[in-house]
Amino acid sequence: MKHIVLASTLILFASAGFALADQDIADSNDASVKLRELESMPVGIVVSHTPSPVRYTLNPSNVSGVEWQFSTTVSAVGGAVTIVEFGYFVERNEQWTFNYEDELPLSFSSSDFVSVFGCPKALMVPGKSYTNPENQSAIDCVPEQLVNWYFIGIDADGNRVKGEAGVKLITELDPREHGPKL
């Protein structure tokens, strides 16, 4: 009898583990968990995009043949903040998605922040801004998509803080575009 109970318990735990693993795979495109996490955090980071809205430029090397180029700037509000994660969501069919189809989730680590934003040790100091001047999106050419960039950091007191900002991608050719890039 003891062996039957033990075997039943092991089977129950194993099936629960498989169910959780399947749920993680099935929900990898669902942004609701990350959005709830962000809602619960206080703001400690300012995020801005320039320009916004963004008109596309031609780029034949992208699958869609177009890309949207913009700058993203972040800075700490108040005290120092160490970035631990950043990423973005795309609004598609009136709902936020965390990735495109089969891609991995669109989030990045503190080491990515160091290299992309030029911020030593991912530690943002007060009074200084950090910019990715070559941010871009090369998604399907569909009318006016909104991309919401988020940043999560740890402040000097050990609290998780956030910063978010949306950038609108519109399907108008940038007037500075004079033809395909070579």
C-alpha positions as a printed Julia matrix, in Angstrom:
182×3 Matrix{Float64}:
  0.0    0.0     0.0
  2.87   2.37    0.87
  4.34   1.81   -2.61
  1.02   2.53   -4.32
  0.65   5.86   -2.45
  4.27   6.78   -3.21
  3.87   5.87   -6.9
  0.62   7.82   -7.13
  2.25  10.87   -5.52
  5.2   10.73   -7.91
  2.89  10.42  -10.91
  0.85  13.39   -9.66
  3.96  15.59   -9.25
  5.36  14.52  -12.61
  2.11  15.25  -14.45
  1.87  18.64  -12.72
  5.41  19.44  -13.86
  4.59  18.47  -17.44
  1.44  20.59  -17.34
  3.41  23.6   -16.13
  6.06  23.08  -18.82
  3.34  22.84  -21.48
  1.71  26.01  -20.11
  5.02  27.89  -20.31
  5.42  26.85  -23.93
  1.81  27.62  -24.86
  1.87  31.03  -23.15
  5.27  32.2   -24.43
  3.5   34.67  -26.72
  1.17  35.93  -23.98
  2.2   39.28  -22.5
 -0.35  39.31  -19.67
  2.0   37.93  -16.99
  4.73  40.49  -17.72
  2.16  43.3   -18.0
  0.76  42.4   -14.56
  4.29  42.33  -13.15
  4.98  45.78  -14.58
  1.7   47.17  -13.23
  2.75  46.22   -9.7
  6.09  48.09   -9.83
  6.73  51.74   -9.0
  8.25  53.99  -11.66
 11.97  54.59  -11.19
 13.06  54.93  -14.82
 12.13  57.47  -17.5
 11.96  56.12  -21.07
 11.52  58.12  -24.28
 11.68  57.48  -28.02
 12.61  59.91  -30.8
 10.9   60.38  -33.15
  7.44  59.2   -32.28
  5.54  58.37  -34.37
  8.15  56.72  -36.59
  7.86  56.57  -40.36
  9.5   53.65  -42.13
 12.57  53.61  -44.32
 13.3   51.16  -47.12
 15.62  48.25  -46.41
 15.6   45.43  -48.95
 17.62  43.17  -46.61
 14.62  42.85  -44.25
 11.91  40.32  -45.02
  9.3   43.09  -45.13
 11.6   45.43  -47.1
 11.08  48.22  -44.57
 12.23  49.2   -41.1
 11.41  51.82  -38.52
 14.45  53.54  -36.97
 14.37  55.54  -33.74
 16.37  56.36  -30.63
 15.46  55.11  -27.16
 16.73  57.03  -24.12
 16.48  55.95  -20.48
 17.46  57.59  -17.2
 17.02  56.9   -13.5
 14.48  58.87  -11.5
 15.84  59.87   -8.1
 18.68  57.49   -7.2
 20.85  55.01   -9.06
 19.17  52.04  -10.77
 20.76  48.85  -12.08
 18.95  47.47  -15.13
 18.2   43.75  -14.83
 15.85  43.31  -17.8
 14.41  45.24  -20.71
 12.3   44.36  -23.69
  9.16  45.21  -25.6
  5.63  44.18  -26.48
  3.88  44.67  -29.8
  0.19  45.39  -30.09
 -1.28  43.02  -32.66
 -4.97  42.51  -33.31
 -5.81  44.7   -30.3
 -3.79  42.64  -27.83
 -0.21  42.82  -26.56
  2.15  40.03  -27.58
  5.53  39.34  -26.04
  7.06  37.94  -29.22
  6.43  37.29  -32.88
  5.13  33.86  -33.84
  8.03  31.41  -33.26
 10.59  33.91  -31.94
 11.87  33.89  -28.4
 10.36  36.48  -26.02
 11.55  39.97  -26.78
 13.43  40.64  -23.56
 17.08  41.31  -22.88
 19.51  41.08  -19.96
 21.63  43.59  -18.05
 24.67  42.65  -20.18
 22.63  43.47  -23.3
 21.83  46.85  -21.71
 25.55  47.49  -21.13
 26.39  46.89  -24.8
 23.34  48.46  -26.45
 23.0   51.55  -24.23
 26.68  52.02  -23.33
 25.97  51.93  -19.6
 28.85  50.47  -17.55
 27.7   47.6   -15.3
 24.08  48.45  -16.29
 24.14  50.99  -13.44
 22.28  54.16  -14.38
 23.43  57.1   -12.29
 21.16  60.08  -11.53
 21.44  63.02  -13.91
 22.77  60.93  -16.81
 20.83  59.54  -19.77
 21.65  56.4   -21.74
 20.65  56.14  -25.39
 20.41  53.48  -28.04
 20.57  55.72  -31.13
 20.03  52.8   -33.51
 16.9   51.17  -32.17
 14.72  49.72  -34.89
 11.83  47.52  -35.75
 11.49  45.47  -38.89
  8.05  43.96  -38.45
  5.33  43.35  -41.0
  4.22  46.43  -42.86
  0.8   46.81  -41.26
 -0.94  50.06  -40.37
  0.1   51.8   -37.18
  1.47  49.34  -34.68
  2.34  50.36  -31.17
  5.49  48.98  -29.57
  5.83  49.35  -25.79
  9.39  49.24  -24.45
  9.88  48.4   -20.77
 12.9   48.51  -18.46
 13.15  46.83  -15.05
 15.84  47.75  -12.56
 16.84  47.53   -8.92
 17.21  50.78   -6.99
 19.7   51.5    -4.18
 17.21  50.17   -1.59
 16.87  46.83   -3.43
 13.38  47.59   -4.81
 12.35  46.6    -8.32
 11.38  49.66  -10.37
 10.22  50.12  -13.94
 10.04  52.51  -16.83
  7.89  52.18  -19.95
  7.2   54.11  -23.13
  5.38  53.34  -26.34
  6.45  54.22  -29.84
  4.01  54.26  -32.75
  5.17  52.73  -36.04
  3.23  54.13  -38.98
  3.15  53.04  -42.6
  4.26  56.32  -44.1
  7.59  56.6   -45.87
 10.08  58.83  -44.06
 10.32  62.01  -46.21
 14.13  61.84  -45.99
 14.04  58.47  -47.79
 15.13  58.82  -51.4
 15.19  55.2   -52.47
 16.37  51.78  -51.43
 19.56  51.46  -49.42
 22.36  49.7   -51.21
